[in-house]
Amino acid sequence: MAIYPTALSNAAALRVFSGDQIASLLSEVGVTHVITVPDSTIGRWEPAIEQTGRTRLVRVCREGEAWQVAAGLYLGGATPLVMIQCTGLFESGDAIRNALHDWKVPVFSIIGYRSYLDQAKLPGDTCLVFTEPILDAWKIDYRLITSPSELHVIRDHFLSCRAAGKPGAALIGE
Amino acid sequence: MATTSATASRIQLRSALETLWRIRRDDEVIITTMGSAREWMTLGEPNALDFILVPSAMGHGTSIGLGLALAQPGKRVIVCSGDGSLLMNLGSLASIVAANVPNLVVIVFDNGVYEVTGQQPTASADFCGIARACGFDSVYGFSDATSWADSARTALDAKGPTFVSLNVEPVVGGTAPHSPGPTAARAKRLMEALRR
């Protein structure tokens, strides 16, 4: 578990992936619906995802909803993915427990990891303290993504989790 | 927007559910939670498209219903929620409207209390007013069993998303429902039934 990584000062370098890259990836692996509450990184991917016409965005009001909407979609035969910031992960606890563990719905998620790469904006941001331990606590197998060369890691982890029928996450450094 | 005004009387929870049981079509998905789940399981042989959401994350029946309605646009999905549950996830009503799901019906059984924890009062709310403000296409409120029985099918068939508020009596001594079986197996059975 990495806590308090070295701060990067160049905020412009912190957008790990473009919307087109993420949209193409989601289409490639067959994601039908992205249930999301945006942050300033993942929210910028929305137009590209919508433009594919193959992945529908479902915008919810609070992140706990997202996991349960995803559960309903999965039970109905779709391939959903939850896309939220780590702060929303903190809010999501009981919804995750119920959907992923009571009902054993293998939802995959992309989670923005606030302040992991840029600690200048929010010095001392406790997202760095809690995000990874909480993913561990909820038994969500995740991969930490910190550079544009790691797009394939998301794809490989998604496919691996789908084959295993288990929840997983890509934790995207922001 | 269709609207029916409520009166001061109340419907017995079981009677309200018996009406739903009677008019429900075989290809409609019905999600029940808390008190509605407890009573629904006593009404008769379950339909393969019944989803007893026990255990739940309280208040998230509407969200699961939204997901099911999106995945199964050819099936009507009916979510039975309590007022305490719905208050925990009011934002889901706005999410439902934003998602534009004409095949989703939310029924709130409003008894004014957290029934299964000993009838502590819930925060009172004008649920029909909230649903209208969120933009539900059809909104109905019923406070007597006859009106509900006479209009229930019309309400379920209205252009959705649809919101129905039923003013019901709390069940004295009403307890939390027991799970009717292993969750993963029940989820799998629902998935299989939806594929048919």
Interface residues (C-beta under 8 A of the other chain):
Chain A: H33 I35 R56 V58 R59 V60 C61 R62 G64 E65 Q68 V69 A70 A71 G72 L73 Y74 L75 G76 G77 A78 P80 D94 A95 R97 N98 A99 D102 W103 K104 V105
Chain B: F51 P55 S56 A57 M58 H60 S63 I64 G65 L66 G67 L68 A69 L70 A71 Q72 N89 G91 S92 A94 S95 A98 A99 T183 A184 A187 L190 M191 L194 R195
